[in-house]
Amino acid sequence: MDIQLDPARDDLPLMANTSHILVKHYVLDLDVDFESQVMEGTIVLFLEDGNRFKKQNSSIEEACQSESNKACKFGMPEPCHVSVTNARTFSSEMEYNDFAICSKGEKDTSDKDGNHDNQEHASGISSSKYCCDTGNHGNEDFLLVLDCCDLSVLKVEEVDVAAVPGMEKFTRSPKLTVVSEELRNQIVRELVTLPADCWREQLDYYACCSQAPGCGELLFDTDRWSLQIRKTGAQTATDFPHAIRIWYKTKPEGRSVTWTSDQSDRPCVYTVGSPINNRALFPCQEPPVAMSTWQATVRAAASFVVLMSGENSAKPTQPWEGCSSWYYYVTMPMPASTFTIAVGCWTEMKLETCSSNDLATERPLSPSEADFRHVGVCSHMEYPCRFQNASAATQEIIPFRVFAPVCLKGACQETLLRLIPPCLSAAHSVLGTHPFSRLDVLIVPASFPSLGMASPHIMFLSQSILTGGSHLCGTRLCHEIAHAWFGLAIGARDWTEEWLSEGFATHLEDVFWAAAQQQLDPREAREQQELRACLRWRRLQDEMRCSPEEMQVLRPSKDKTGHTSDSGASVIKHGLNPEKIFLQVHYLKGYFLLRFLAKRLGDETYFSFLRKFVHTFHGQLILSQDFLQMLLENIPEEKRLELSVENIYQDWLESSGIPKPLQRERRAGAECGLARQVRAEVTKWIQVNRRPRKRKRRAKAEAFAKLLPDQLVLLLEHLLEQKTLSPRTLQSLQRTYHLHDQDAEVRHRWCELIVKHKFTKAYNSVQSFLREDQERSQRDSFIHLLLAWGTRLALTLDIKGGIMWLRKPSARSTVHISVLPFPRGWS
């Protein structure tokens, strides 16, 4: 299958040739420089060719097993000492020129930073002039293609893994007297296939190999989306070096990370969940099928804290004065897009009464210490799996840490730190074993374009969730916790099927939050969930009215979902469409589909099935049919009725607009009690607004009911439909519900009312909201709010490079509101 990649479209290309060769492990070694806003260093890739190596000598495994009893049982072994100089001085004997090596007759097109740009490909994406196949095609060399963008690649070299002491155990020879390419590749094959209980020894060998000297520079080219590496004479993936080191540095404008300042105005950098994922952070294989592990050493000035997606709670070491070094690792194979890093002057927040680790219901055991009990057989590739760990299965609350700028200490202690334990416990009560052994939570800067983002072992949350009580904080926390199961432990094999992550997290956030509120009786919980369904129904209707039809489909590739080219390259449909980041279609339609299915089965049957599904598919990638087929197989015949995979595809996943079953349900369903109460309050406010300004007699003050946060959102949305509201009514609204103290969802609707009705007395609330509570889920209404506010206050709005600037005509300088992924077409 050949995929024609058109650079003029808004599709995101995944260029890596994963059908021929896979990265099994990454070792990153990076320095973070805030002055130049660059990360620079090396990444070592350990590769496995498509013809997977099968062990023929059990003595290797036995040797590993005997050593693992010593090396794997107690903590991380001391790093091995390779008899060569410091890792940063390692190089091949070939001369290092700041330029890539060009083949004979090729023109050197390197830029001044040493980034070798192939001008033939610079205008877009096209097939390489080199062979990209595992077969032998004449004299053409095999080409390793990595996803890469906005990086300066300085040098690529083969790593001499045979130079590491003790590597002879991975060969059939007692001594490594004659070292060949085949021998080095054999060592890597054995290393990447070590059994799961040797994970500590494996990590140690990866670290040692990553510091080994180079044994020959490799040819490379870059184009807009990829890095292409070859070795002269290596005509197949089997012949290609299986351990390579890439010297590179990021660029300040790279789209995978954001360099900014935190709430205390100190510099920080973090991965932002970019549409291009991590390819501007390190060269990698982006297709989700390229499941890999990683370890990383990151150095920064001593005042900075480095957080990362890692299984260990890293503590800094001091390689030299004024510098801190942080080391993290992951043993569960994950797509490279899930790698996350944040570097800043964060402070760990703790409750004054007890530490977060005291709240863990079980002491966490490392995989090597734990008593592994096979509760069923896991279907994923081998790794130290928590689902086979008896201690992990009963651990309701995993250890967690919370980091934030010190100025947010009070807010974190008052709300966030107290909510994490019940939310983690609630998730465990619904789905069982936590897929990850620990959790770091970071409050990211105000410019973060979302309320939250989940990654393995780490979660980013917006500061917006810290104000206005516990409701928004709790629901968002539950949403991100749900991603540990759906989105991370179970991922979509085709990224166009985002509903498999976001639809599940949206549905589960309500279930987790209801369970986390222990004082809530089942009737109240159902009422709250119905109210949230009502709000989401309104949002979905808005989405369908305002978005292009082709963006409303949950399975846009239809029968081609999950398909790739012969090399493994593919495209993510609409992956680069700037409008896509403002849409919630995958959240909302996915949520309503799962809600529909849960109602059809009944909650007890549905969640019993969901636990079974999680146990079956954790550690794997899925497509929609995997979930739907297993679900239908577990539905009793009397509840299945006309349900089929094909019908669900047609009604829910492959059609634009609102699904017909959902339309029928909303027409037939009665409004919930909480929503009816809101309607009664809306009627009162309309009456208040109609009263004349001056009255002869003082009328009896209207008594308004106390409303929940979601009820307030619904109330304000209804009032936004009114043509006019007087300043007196708006002022009364603000005073009655203390709107300036409510959560971000409520204040967003309040700001819309302020702008719509030119309520000048509250313009400071709009300014505060724009500065502190920007998040992209507010979609185009948020942008309209910005534009409208600028018009009302006679501000000039300039949009440059995704940043919105507001300027008073008489002012000497602009006011930088925040970084905003601004859609094309706005001006």
N, C-alpha and C positions, 0 to 999 in steps of 0.2 A: 504494500500500500504506500503510495507517495502522496504527501500532503504539500500542496502549493501554498507557501506562506506569502501573503500579500502585506507588505509593510504599510500600505495606505489604509488598511482596515484597523478596527479597534480591537482585534483579537491579540491575545498575549501568546507569543511563541515559546514553546518549550523545546529547546534545540538539542539537548543531550541525547546521545545515541545509546540509550539504556538497554536496547535489545541486544547489543553486542558486548557491552562491558558495564559493570556496576561499581560504584564507589561503596565499599563496605564500612569504611571508617575514615573520619577526618581528624587530623591533629592540627589545631590552630595555635600559633604563637604570635601574639600581636602586642604592639605598643600603641597606646592611645595618647595623641597629642592634641590638646585643646587649643593651643595657639594656632596651629595650622589647620585644625579640624580634620585630621586625617588619622586613620588607623593603618599601621604599616607592620609588615612582618612576613611570615611564611604560613603556608598550609600544606600539609602532607596528606596525600590521598593514597589509601590502600585499596586496590582494585581486585575485582574478580571477573574473569571473562565469562562469556555466555555459556561455554561448555563447563558447567560447574564441576569442580574437582571433587572426586569421591575418594575418601581415605581408603587406602589398601593395607596400611600397616597399623594394626591396633596398638602396637607398642608405643606409638607416639601419644595416643590418648591415655595409656596406662602411665606413661612417664609424667604427663601433665597432671593426671589424677593424684599421683603420689606427691608431686610438688605442690599441688593446689592445697593439700591438707596443711602444708606449712605456709605457703605464700598467700593463699586466698582466705585463710581462716581468721587471721588477725590483721585488721586494718590494711592500709595501702603499703606495699613494700617500699623500702627506700629506692629512689630512682637508681637505675643501673648506671654505672660509670663507663662510658665508652672511651676507649683509649684514643681519643682525638681531642682537638681543641674545642673551645666554646661553640655551641650550636650556631651562633650567629656568624662564625667565621668559616663554617663548613662550606665547601664548594668543590666542584670537580676540578681536575687538573687543567681543564680548558680555560682559556682566558675569559674573564667576565668584562663585558664591554658596555653595560647599560643599554644594549640593543639586543633584540632577538637575533638568532643566527638565521641568515637567509640562505635558501638553497641556491645553488649555482645558477646564475642567470636571473635571479629574482632581484627586484629593486627593494632596497631598504626603505620602508616607509614609517619607521618609528617616529613618535613625536618626542618632544624634548624631555618628557617624563619617562621615556623608555617604554611607552605603550605602543606596541607594534600593531598598527592599524592596517588591515588589508583593504586597500582602496577599491579593490574589485567588489568587495562586499559592503562598503561603507554606506551605500545608498539604501540598503535594505537587506532583506533576507533572501538568500538564494542557496542552492546546493553547493557544497564545496567542490573545488576542482580536484580534491584528493578523494581517494576511495574511502568510503565510510562503511565498511562491511567486514565481517569476520572471515569471509572467504578470501582466497588468494586470487587476485585479478591482475595477472601479469606482474609488472614491476611496481605497481602502485603501493604506497605505504598505508597502513591502517591509520585512521584518524580518530583520536579521542576528542569528542566534542563536549564541552561543558557550558552550562548557562552562565553568562557573564555580561555585566553591563556597568558602565561608569566606574571601571577599575583601571588602574595603571599596572599592567603586568610587566615586571622587570626581567624576570628570568624563570626558566623552567628546567629542571634537571631530574635525572634518575637518581634514586636513593640506593646506596649500597647497603642493603639490609644485612648482607653476609658479613659486614665488618663488625656487627654487634656481637659481643662475646656471648656464647651459649646458644647461638642460632643453629649450630650443627644438630641439635635435637630435632629440628624440623626437617632434616634431610636424612638420607640413608647412609651418609658418610660420617665416620667418627670425627674426621677433621676436614675443614674446608680448605683443601690445598689448591684446587683449581675452581675458581669462581666464574660461572657463566651466567648469561641472562636467564637461561632455563632454571638454574639453581636458585637464583634470587626470586624468580616467580614462584618456584616450588615452596620456598620459605614463606612467602606472603600467603599462598593458598592454604598452607597448614595453619598459619597464624589466624587468618580470618575465620577459620572453621573450628577453632577450639571450642570445646563444649561449654555450656553456660556456667557450670560451676567453677570454671577456670577464669572467670571474668576479671578478677584482680590481676592475675598473672598476665592475661592478655593485654590489659591496659598498660601494664608496666612495660611489656615488650613493644607495644605501639609507641610509648614515650621514648624508649631507647632507640627504636628504629628511626623515629622522626629526627633524632639528633645525629644520625649516622652521616658520614660524608657523602657528597655527591659522586657519581661515577660517570658523568657525561651529560652535557647540556642537550636539551631537546628543542626541536624546531617548533615554533608556534606562530599563529596568526590570531588576530581578533577582528571581529566585525561588530555591528551594532548590538547584537544579542548573544554572542558566543565567543568562547576561547577554544581554538582548535590546536591540538598538540599531536606531533608525530615524531617517530624515530626512524631515521633512514634504515631501510632494510627490514623493519618490522612490518610484515604484510598482513598479519592477522591480530585479533585481540589477544590470542594466546601468546603471541610473540612479543606483544607490547609490554613495556615495563609495568610491573604491578605495584610499584611504590614510586611516586613522583613528588617532588617538592616544587611549589610555586612561590616565587618571591613577588610580592605585590603590595600596592597601597591603595586605599580608598580615595575617593575624591570628595571635597566638601559638598559638592552639589549632588552626590550620590543619593539615589531615591530610596535606598533600603533603610537608612538611618536618618535621624533628625538631630542636628546640633542646635541646642537652644539653651535657655536658662530656666532654672526651677523657680518655685514660688519665693525663694529667698534671694533670687537674682544671682545665683551661682551657676557656672556652666555645667551642662550635662549632655549626654548623648544616649539615644536608645533606638532600638528597632521599632519602626512605626507601624508595622503591618501593611507595608506598601503593596500595591497591585503587582509590582515586579518581584515581590518576596525578597529573598536574601542575595540575589545575584549581584547586587552592588555592594555587598559586604564581603563575600568571598566567592571564588569560582566554585560551582557546585553542579550537581545534577538535580534540577528542579522537579522533574516529573515525580508525582507522589509514589510511583512504583519503586523509585530509587531509595529504599529504606536503608538508613545507615545509622551507625552510632558515632559519637564524637567525644573528644576531650579538648580542652582549650586552656591555655595559659595566657592571661591578659595582664599587662603591666600599665600602671597609671601613677600619677603623682600620689604621694602618701595620703593626702587629704581626701582622696576619692574612694568610693566603695564600688566594686564591680559585682553586679548580679547577673545571673545567666541561667538558662535552662539546663540544670544539672541535678544529679541525684544527691550530691553531697552539699552540705552547708559549709561552703568554703570559708576558710580563715586566711587572712593575708600573711604573706611572708615578705621580708625586706631584702631584695637582691642587692641593693645598694642604698645609700642614704638618700632620703627624699622620694623613694619609689616603693610602691607596694605591688606584689604579684599575687594573682588570684588564679586558682586552678579548679576547674569543674569537669565533670564527665557524665556521660549518659550511656547506659548499657542496653536500653530498649531501642531497637531499630525504629527510626522515625524519618519522615520526609525532611529534607534539608530546610524546607520553608518554615518548620516549627522551631528552628534555632532562634534564640532570643538573647539579647544582651542589653544591659543598661549600666551606664557609668555616671556617677554623680556624687555629690556630697550628701548622700542620704544618711539618715539616722535611724537605727532600729528602735521601733516603738514597742513599749511593753506596758501591760497593765500594772498598776502599782501594787495590786494585791497578790498577783501570781504571774509567773512567766507563762508564755504560750505553750512551752513544752510540758509544763505541769498539767495542761488540759488534755493531753493525748491520753486516750484511754488504755493504750497498750504501749510499752516501750518498743520503738521501732527496731527491728533486727535487720542487719544487712542480709542480702540473699545468701551469702555463704554461711552465716551463723544460723539462719532460720531452719526450722524443721519443715522441709518440703513434703507436703502431702498432696498427692494428685487427686484433686476433686474433679474427676473427669479428665479428659485428655485435651490439651490445648492444641489448636490447629495452626498456630502461627510459627514462624521461624524460631529457632531456639534462642532464648535469652533468659536471664533470671527473672521469672514471671511472678508477680505478686499474687496472681490468681491461684497459684499452686503453693502458696505460703500460708500455713494454718494461722500464724499470728496475724498476718495482714488481713485475713478474712474477717477477723473479729475486731479490727482496729477502726472504731467509729470516727475518731478524730486524729488525723495525721498531724505530725509536728508542723508548725507554721511560724513564719516570722513576718513582720510588717515593717516596711521601710518607707520613709517620707522625709521631706524637708522638716527641720526642727520646728518651723513655724506652724506646722499642722499637727503637732503633738497632741494638743487638747482634743481636737476633732477626732483623731484616730482613737484615742483612749475612750472617748465618750461613746462612740458609735461602732466603728469598724472592728476593733479588737474584741468587743463583746459579742459581735454577731458571727464571727468566723466559726467558733466551735459549734453552735447549734445548726448552722447551715451545713457544715461538713457532716455532722451527725445525721441530719435529715437526708442528705444525699446517700449516705451509707444505708440508711433504713429503707430507701427505695430501690437502689441498684446494687447494693452489696459492696464488695471489695473495692477500695480506692485504687485506681490503676497506678498512681504515683505515690512514692513513699513520703514526700514532704511537699511543702508549699511556701514559696515566698510571695508576698503581696507588696507591690510598689505603687505608691501614689505618684503618678507621673505629672509632668508640668501641665499648666493650663492649656497649652497649645495642642495637647493630645486630641486627635479628631474623633474620639469615640468615648463611650462610657466605660469600656473595658476591653481587654484582650487577653485570652488565655493561651499559654504555651506550656510545654512540659515543665512541671515543678515551679513555675512562676506565673504570676498574673499581674497585669497592669490594670489599675483602676483610675478613673478620672477623679479629680478633687471635687467635682460636682456632686458626687454621691455622699459626701461627708456632711452636707447641710440639710436642714429640713426634716430631721427625725430619722427613723431607722428604715422606713419603707423602701425608698429608692436604693439605699445602700444594700439592704437585704435581698431585694429582688435581683439587682445586678450581680451581687456576689453569687447568688444561686445560679444565675445564668452562666457565669464564667466557670463555676465549679462543675456544672453539667458538661462543659466542653472536655473535661478530663476523660469522660467516657465517649462522648459523641463529638468528634472533631479531632481528638488526639489519639486515645487508645483505639478508637475505631474511626478511620478516616475515609474520605471519599476517594475512590480510584480515579474519578474524573472530576476535576474541580468545578465544572459547570453545575454539578449536582450539590450546590451549597446547602440545599434544604436538609441534606442528611446531617449536617452539622448545626446550622442555625435554627432550622425548624424544631429539631429535637431539644436544643438548649432552651428555646423559647417556651416550648410545652412543659419541659421539666422544671423551669424556674418557678412556675406557679405551684407545682406539686411539692418541690423542695421547700419553698417559702411557707406554704401552709403547714408542713411538718415541723419547720423550724420554730413556728409560733405555737409553742406548746400549750398556751392558754386558749387556743382557738378550738371551738367545738366543730364537728364535721359540717353542721349546717352553715356556720359562719364561713368556713373555708370554701364551701361550694359557692356561696354568695359572692365572695371576693373573686373567685375564679371566673364566675359568670360576668362580673363587672369588667374584669380585664379582657374577657372575650368581646364584650360590647365595645370597649375602646379600640381593640385591634380590628374589629369589624369596620369601624369608622375609618381607621387608617388604611385598611386594605382598599376600601372604596375610593379613598383619595388617591392611593397608588395607581389604581386602575384608570382613573380619570386623567392623571397627570403624566404617566409614563408611556413610552413607545410600546406597542404591542409585542415586539420581538424581545423586549426586556422583561416581559411578564411570564415567561415560560420557565418552568423549573427544570426541564430536561430538554434544553434547546437543540442538542445534537441528536435526539431521538434514537434511532437504531444504531447510529454511529457513536453513541456514548461509550467511552472507554477505549475507542479505537485509536491506534497510533500508526505512524508510518513504519516501514520495515526496519528503520533504524531505531525507532522508539520516539522520534520527534512528534510533536502534536501542537495543537493550538487550543487556548482557552477562549471560547467564544465570548466576545465583549469584555475580555479580561482587562483591556486598557481603556474602556469607555469611561470617561470622567463622570458621566451621569450615574454610573452603576453604584458608586460608593454612597450615593444619596438614597438609594432604593432599599426598601425592606421587604420586597416581594418574597424572597426565599425564607425570611423569618416568618412572615405572616401566612402565606399559603401553606408552607410546611407545617406551621403550628396548627392551622385549621384541619389539615389532612390528618394529623396524628390525633387531634381531639375527636374528629369524626370516627376514626378507627377505635379509639378507646371507648367511646360511647357505644359503638356497635358490639364490642366484646364485653364491656363492663370493666370497671377499673381493676378489680381483683385479677381477672383473667389477663387483661392487657399487661399489667405491670409484672405479673408472673412470667409472661412470655418475654417481656423486655429484659428481665434478669437472665433468662435463658439465652436470649440473643446476644447479650453482652458477653456471657461466658463463652459462647461459640465463636464470636467474631473479634474479640479483643486482640490487639496486636496485628490486625489485618486491615486491608483496604476493601471497601465494598462499593457496589453500585445499587441503585434503587431496587433492582429486581431481587438482590440477595435478601434485603429486608422484607419485601412484599411477599416473596415466595415462601419464606420461612413463616411469616405471619399467617398466611392463608392455610398453610399446612397445619397450623396449631389452632385454627378456629374451628369450633364444633360446627357441623354441617348446618344445624338449624340457625346459626348466627351468620353464616356466610352469605346466604341469599344470593344476590346477583354480583357479589364482589368477585373480581378477578384482577390479575395483574394488568391485563389489557384495558379493562374498564377504568382502573385507577390511573393508568397512563393517560388515557383519553380525557378523563374528567378533570384530573388534578395536575398532572405533570407536563403534559405536552400541549396544553391549550393556553392561550392568553385569556385575560379576563377573569371574572369570578367563577369558580367551579359551580356547576349546576347543583350538585348535592348540597353545597353550602348555601346557595340562594334559597333552596327549598327549606333548609333547616332554619335560616334566619326569618323567613316569612312565617313559618309555622310556630316558631318558638316564642314564648311569652317573655316580656321584659323582666329582668331580675328585680328583686326588691330594692337593692341599693340604687339601681338605675332609676326606678320609679320615684324613689325619694329625691334624687337629683332633679327630676322633671318638676316635682312639686316646688323645689327651691327656685328653679328657673322661673316658674310662674310668679313667685313672690317678687323676684328681682325685676321682672318686666313690669309688674304693678308699681313697684317703687319708682322705676324710671319714668312712668307715665304721670306721676303726681306733679302738679304744678310747682314751680319754684317757690311761690309765695302763697301761703294758706292762712286764712283768718284764724283757724283753730289748729292747735298742735295735735296732729293725729297720733294715735297710739303706735309706738315703734313696732316694726315688724319683728317677729321672733324667728330667727333662722336656726336651722338644725346644725349640729356639729357634723362635719363631713370628713370622711377618710381622704387621704391624698389622691387616690384614683377617682373618688367622687368629685373632688375639686377640679381635677383635670377635665372631667366630663362636663361639669357645670360651666367652666370657662369656655369650653368648646361650643356649648350651646349658646352662650352669650355672644360669642364671636359671630354667630349667625344673625344677630340683631343689627339692624341698619344703623341705629344710633344709640349710644349710651351717654348720658350727661356726665360732666365732671363730678357732679354731686354723687351720682350713682357709683361711679368708679372709685371715688374716695371712700364711700361707704363699704364697697366691696373689699378694698384694701384693708380697711380698719377691722371689718368683721372677721376676716379669715387670716389676718396677719400675713398677707401674701409675700411680703419681702422676706419672711422667715421660712417660707415653704421650700420644698425640694425643687430641683432644676426643672423637672417636668411641669410642675405647676407654674413656676416663675416664667417659663417659656411662653405658656399661653397668656399669662398676665402681661408680658411684654408685647405680645401681639395686640392685645386689647388697648394698651397704652398708645401704640403707634397708630392703630386704626382710627382711634377716636381723638388723636392729638392731645392726649392728657399730659400737658407739659410739666405739671408738678411732679410727675413720676419718671421723667426722662433719665434721671440718675439711676433708676432701677434697670433701664435698658442698657445703659453704659456699663454698669456692673455685670450684667448678664453676658454681654458681648466679650468682656475681658476675662471672665472667670469660668464661664459655663459653655464654651463652644464645644459641640460634639456633633459629628456628622449625621447621627440618626435623626436629627431635627430636620434634615433634608432641605428641600427648596423653600419651605416656609421660613426657615432660619435665614436663608439668603434674602428672601423678600423682606424680612424684618430688618436686616442690615441696610438694604437699599432704601426702604421706606424711612428708616430712622435718619439716614444721611440726608434725605430730601427734606424731612421736617426740620432738621437742625441746620440746614443750609451748609452741609458738609460736602466736600468734594471727595469722591471715592475713587481710588486708583487701585487697579488689580495688576500686580506685577509678579510673575513667577510663582503664582499660587498664594500670594500674600495680599491681604486687603489692608489698605492704608486709608485713614480718614483724616481730612485736612480742613480746618476752618479757613475760609478765604483770607482772613486777616492774620492768620498765624504764621509764624516763621518756619515751623517744622510740622511734620506729620505726626499722627499718633498711631503707633503700630499696635493694632488690635491683637492679631495672632496669626499663626500659619494656618491657612485654610486650603484644602484641596479643592480649588475653585473650578467649576465646570466650564468647558468651552462654550462660547457663545454669549457669556455674560460680559457686559461692559458698562 
